[in-house]
Amino acid sequence: MAKTMYVGMIGGTPTHASVTLEAAQEQALTDQRQYLSPDEYETRWDEHSPGKTWRLMQRRRDRSYRFSWTQRAVHAVGSTPEVRTDD
């Protein structure tokens, strides 16, 4: 059975891959928080291309501005064959 992989990106550069969307998004959010404090910034995921691309959005907590996209995204990458380990 084939599985979909989820690849975290910053700009056009892959940063990590995961077997679940949740893990890929959590890693991207963790990476983003190295630069922006969660106390100062509110984040959310936007399903930019349904079932294919999710983009991380942010806004400052102390202002009522709209959310803006960060450079971080998670992409669903086609089906990859499952590796068999039994002989």
N, CA, C and O of each residue as an XYZ file, in Angstrom:
348
protein
N       0.835     -1.180      0.000
C       0.000      0.000      0.000
C       0.883      1.248      0.000
O       1.886      1.289      0.711
N       0.530      2.246     -0.773
C       1.316      3.469     -0.889
C       0.891      4.484      0.167
O      -0.260      4.498      0.603
N       1.831      5.328      0.570
C       1.555      6.350      1.574
C       1.937      7.719      1.035
O       2.803      7.845      0.169
N       1.285      8.725      1.554
C       1.624     10.103      1.223
C       2.622     10.608      2.250
O       2.462     10.369      3.446
N       3.647     11.305      1.788
C       4.614     11.950      2.669
C       4.278     13.433      2.717
O       3.695     13.980      1.781
N       4.648     14.072      3.807
C       4.425     15.503      3.981
C       5.780     16.168      4.164
O       6.540     15.822      5.069
N       6.070     17.119      3.299
C       7.374     17.773      3.294
C       7.220     19.212      3.766
O       6.448     19.986      3.202
N       7.971     19.557      4.813
C       7.997     20.929      5.306
C       8.973     21.738      4.473
O      10.054     21.263      4.125
N       8.583     22.965      4.158
C       9.409     23.829      3.314
C       9.529     25.208      3.962
O       8.638     25.651      4.686
N      10.643     25.869      3.685
C      10.767     27.296      3.955
C      11.191     27.903      2.630
O      12.272     27.615      2.117
N      10.332     28.742      2.087
C      10.555     29.229      0.726
C      10.496     28.031     -0.210
O       9.509     27.296     -0.205
N      11.515     27.825     -1.000
C      11.558     26.683     -1.904
C      12.469     25.574     -1.429
O      12.796     24.671     -2.199
N      12.890     25.624     -0.165
C      13.846     24.654      0.362
C      13.171     23.684      1.320
O      12.556     24.112      2.297
N      13.276     22.376      1.055
C      12.708     21.401      1.997
C      13.502     21.399      3.304
O      14.729     21.488      3.295
N      12.790     21.296      4.419
C      13.449     21.284      5.725
C      13.256     19.978      6.480
O      14.089     19.613      7.309
N      12.171     19.274      6.204
C      11.904     18.006      6.890
C      10.797     17.257      6.156
O      10.073     17.826      5.339
N      10.685     15.976      6.466
C       9.612     15.147      5.896
C       9.006     14.320      7.018
O       9.698     13.907      7.948
N       7.711     14.087      6.918
C       6.989     13.319      7.932
C       5.958     12.426      7.262
O       5.560     12.658      6.121
N       5.534     11.406      7.989
C       4.507     10.511      7.448
C       3.106     10.985      7.799
O       2.127     10.462      7.267
N       2.993     11.984      8.701
C       1.676     12.533      9.021
C       1.695     14.045      8.838
O       2.721     14.697      9.028
N       0.561     14.578      8.473
C       0.416     16.024      8.317
C       0.659     16.725      9.651
O       1.328     17.756      9.699
N       0.121     16.173     10.720
C       0.248     16.789     12.035
C       1.711     16.917     12.453
O       2.112     17.953     12.983
N       2.504     15.883     12.223
C       3.922     15.922     12.592
C       4.676     16.951     11.757
O       5.527     17.672     12.278
N       4.371     17.022     10.479
C       5.037     17.990      9.599
C       4.692     19.419     10.011
O       5.563     20.288     10.035
N       3.423     19.663     10.334
C       3.011     21.001     10.755
C       3.631     21.369     12.102
O       4.054     22.508     12.299
N       3.686     20.423     13.017
C       4.271     20.692     14.331
C       5.752     21.039     14.205
O       6.232     21.951     14.878
N       6.480     20.321     13.349
C       7.896     20.614     13.152
C       8.085     21.993     12.525
O       8.968     22.744     12.940
N       7.271     22.332     11.537
C       7.362     23.653     10.901
C       7.072     24.760     11.915
O       7.743     25.792     11.922
N       6.082     24.544     12.762
C       5.742     25.533     13.781
C       6.865     25.666     14.803
O       7.194     26.777     15.221
N       7.449     24.556     15.204
C       8.586     24.583     16.124
C       9.744     25.358     15.516
O      10.370     26.175     16.191
N      10.030     25.105     14.242
C      11.108     25.823     13.556
C      10.815     27.318     13.495
O      11.715     28.130     13.710
N       9.579     27.691     13.208
C       9.198     29.105     13.116
C       9.341     29.794     14.466
O       9.717     30.964     14.531
N       9.046     29.081     15.530
C       9.094     29.676     16.871
C      10.515     29.887     17.375
O      10.708     30.475     18.439
N      11.504     29.423     16.638
C      12.884     29.754     16.987
C      13.120     31.246     16.790
O      14.003     31.831     17.417
N      12.332     31.851     15.922
C      12.511     33.255     15.562
C      11.427     34.166     16.122
O      11.674     35.351     16.347
N      10.227     33.630     16.350
C       9.101     34.440     16.813
C       8.499     33.829     18.070
O       8.173     32.642     18.097
N       8.357     34.626     19.088
C       7.810     34.148     20.353
C       6.315     33.854     20.235
O       5.568     34.679     19.709
N       5.864     32.680     20.722
C       4.428     32.389     20.708
C       3.640     33.347     21.612
O       2.424     33.475     21.470
N       4.333     34.019     22.542
C       3.663     35.013     23.382
C       3.331     36.275     22.587
O       2.378     36.985     22.911
N       4.116     36.551     21.549
C       3.928     37.761     20.751
C       3.153     37.520     19.458
O       2.521     38.433     18.928
N       3.206     36.278     18.948
C       2.588     35.990     17.655
C       1.568     34.867     17.751
O       1.797     33.856     18.415
N       0.462     35.055     17.093
C      -0.586     34.048     16.961
C      -0.397     33.389     15.594
O      -0.126     34.074     14.608
N      -0.539     32.068     15.530
C      -0.349     31.362     14.262
C      -1.557     30.488     13.949
O      -2.325     30.114     14.836
N      -1.704     30.178     12.686
C      -2.725     29.220     12.252
C      -2.297     28.672     10.901
O      -1.483     29.273     10.201
N      -2.861     27.520     10.543
C      -2.577     26.897      9.253
C      -3.697     27.199      8.273
O      -4.875     27.100      8.615
N      -3.325     27.570      7.052
C      -4.271     27.826      5.974
C      -4.108     26.720      4.941
O      -3.009     26.493      4.434
N      -5.201     26.032      4.630
C      -5.139     24.983      3.604
C      -5.203     25.682      2.247
O      -6.273     25.862      1.665
N      -4.043     26.064      1.772
C      -3.901     26.879      0.567
C      -4.387     26.154     -0.686
O      -5.078     26.735     -1.522
N      -4.025     24.895     -0.804
C      -4.465     24.051     -1.920
C      -5.025     22.781     -1.285
O      -4.252     21.923     -0.858
N      -6.345     22.640     -1.212
C      -6.968     21.554     -0.452
C      -6.353     20.171     -0.705
O      -6.295     19.677     -1.832
N      -5.899     19.575      0.403
C      -5.313     18.248      0.351
C      -3.886     18.200     -0.165
O      -3.289     17.125     -0.232
N      -3.321     19.367     -0.536
C      -1.977     19.382     -1.124
C      -1.000     20.316     -0.419
O       0.157     19.953     -0.207
N      -1.452     21.516     -0.054
C      -0.541     22.509      0.513
C      -1.193     23.241      1.675
O      -2.332     23.699      1.580
N      -0.447     23.342      2.781
C      -0.880     24.084      3.958
C       0.186     25.136      4.231
O       1.374     24.817      4.269
N      -0.224     26.384      4.422
C       0.719     27.471      4.671
C       0.530     28.003      6.080
O      -0.593     28.182      6.551
N       1.642     28.250      6.736
C       1.611     28.791      8.091
C       1.388     30.300      8.022
O       2.075     31.012      7.289
N       0.411     30.772      8.801
C       0.104     32.198      8.856
C       0.358     32.698     10.272
O       0.325     31.926     11.231
N       0.611     33.999     10.391
C       0.879     34.581     11.702
C       0.381     36.022     11.760
O       0.162     36.671     10.737
N       0.210     36.499     12.992
C      -0.041     37.920     13.232
C       0.359     38.228     14.666
O       0.366     37.352     15.531
N       0.683     39.466     14.892
C       1.054     39.894     16.246
C      -0.176     39.863     17.139
O      -1.272     40.224     16.709
N       0.001     39.439     18.359
C      -1.120     39.359     19.303
C      -1.585     40.743     19.769
O      -2.760     40.922     20.089
N      -0.683     41.712     19.811
C      -1.034     43.031     20.349
C      -1.676     43.956     19.315
O      -1.964     45.115     19.612
N      -1.901     43.449     18.107
C      -2.548     44.249     17.068
C      -3.662     43.425     16.434
O      -3.662     42.196     16.518
N      -4.585     44.092     15.816
C      -5.703     43.366     15.205
C      -5.542     43.233     13.695
O      -6.529     43.141     12.965
N      -4.309     43.224     13.234
C      -4.066     43.076     11.799
C      -4.487     41.702     11.318
O      -4.658     40.769     12.103
N      -4.647     41.600     10.020
C      -4.958     40.306      9.423
C      -3.748     39.383      9.518
O      -2.613     39.825      9.695
N      -4.026     38.090      9.395
C      -2.950     37.116      9.336
C      -2.196     37.297      8.026
O      -2.782     37.656      7.004
N      -0.892     37.047      8.065
C      -0.094     37.057      6.836
C       0.651     35.730      6.736
O       0.969     35.105      7.747
N       0.922     35.314      5.510
C       1.639     34.068      5.306
C       3.091     34.216      5.713
O       3.711     35.255      5.489
N       3.621     33.173      6.309
C       5.062     33.087      6.532
C       5.637     32.380      5.306
O       4.897     32.067      4.374
N       6.925     32.127      5.295
C       7.517     31.371      4.192
C       7.396     29.870      4.415
O       7.793     29.083      3.555
N       6.855     29.467      5.552
C       6.757     28.035      5.864
C       5.484     27.425      5.306
O       4.408     28.021      5.358
N       5.636     26.222      4.773
C       4.501     25.489      4.213
C       4.755     23.998      4.360
O       5.892     23.563      4.548
N       3.691     23.228      4.272
C       3.780     21.766      4.240
C       3.080     21.313      2.969
O       1.959     21.730      2.681
N       3.756     20.451      2.213
C       3.211     19.937      0.956
C       3.017     18.428      1.052
O       3.891     17.716      1.547
N       1.879     17.947      0.583
C       1.649     16.504      0.461
C       2.357     16.072     -0.819
O       2.133     16.639     -1.889
N       3.203     15.073     -0.695
C       3.981     14.614     -1.838
C       3.470     13.256     -2.253
O       3.612     12.273     -1.527
N       2.869     13.213     -3.443
C       2.362     11.986     -4.050
C       2.434     10.745     -3.197
O       2.777     10.826     -2.017
N       2.141      9.682     -3.723
C       2.218      8.423     -3.004
C       3.604      7.844     -3.173
O       4.161      7.823     -4.271
N       4.146      7.379     -2.078
C       5.441      6.717     -2.117
C       5.226      5.262     -1.743
O       4.408      4.971     -0.870
N       5.932      4.348     -2.375
C       5.727      2.935     -2.047
C       6.169      2.635     -0.628
O       7.177      3.157     -0.152
N       5.417      1.804      0.026
C       5.768      1.387      1.374
C       6.913      0.386      1.281
O       6.885     -0.520      0.449
N       7.910      0.549      2.125
C       9.065     -0.342      2.107
C       8.732     -1.598      2.895
O       8.295     -1.528      4.044
N       8.943     -2.734      2.271
C       8.699     -4.010      2.955
C       9.972     -4.439      3.649
O      11.059     -4.372      3.076
N       9.833     -4.878      4.881
C      10.999     -5.307      5.639
C      11.046     -6.814      5.834
O      12.048     -7.342      6.316
N       9.974     -7.520      5.468
C       9.978     -8.978      5.617
C      10.576     -9.621      4.367
O      10.481     -9.068      3.271
N      11.179    -10.765      4.533
C      11.798    -11.478      3.395
C      10.859    -12.492      2.813
O      11.209    -13.181      1.855
